[in-house]
Amino acid sequence: MKEGVHPTYREVVFQDMSSGFKFITRSTLNTRETIKMEDGKEYPLMKLDVTSESHPFYTGAQQRISETGRVEKFRQKFARGTKAASA
């Protein structure tokens, strides 16, 4: 590998701002902020709006889409077409 070409690969803390959940992983991201973790080390900090800890798809809290009538109109329209075609 060439020297000075590749970005620095280091441990970075990712923090979910909606739930406060933090995890450490390796990344090449450049950050301006740092955070001191429980192990006493200081790590670069990347703040995230959503992670798997707070996203409704992963937490099971997603809401079901309510039918607004358009789906029912679609079913009626094509139900009539299939009855006529099968008769």
ZIZIPE-V101922 format. One record per backbone hydrogen bond with DSSP energy under -0.5 kcal/mol. NH is the residue of the N-H (numbers start at 1). CO is the residue of the C=O. Records with the same first field share a line. If there is no record, write none. Layout:
NH=CO + CO
//
This chain:
5=2
6=2
10=8 + 27
12=25
13=44
14=23
15=46
16=21
17=15 + 48
20=16
23=14
25=12
27=10
31=29
33=45
35=43
37=35 + 41
40=37
43=35
44=11
45=33
46=13
47=45
48=15
54=51
55=51
58=55
59=55
60=56
61=56
62=56
73=69
74=70
75=71
76=72
77=73
78=74
79=75
80=76
81=77
82=78
83=79
84=80
85=81
86=82
87=83
//
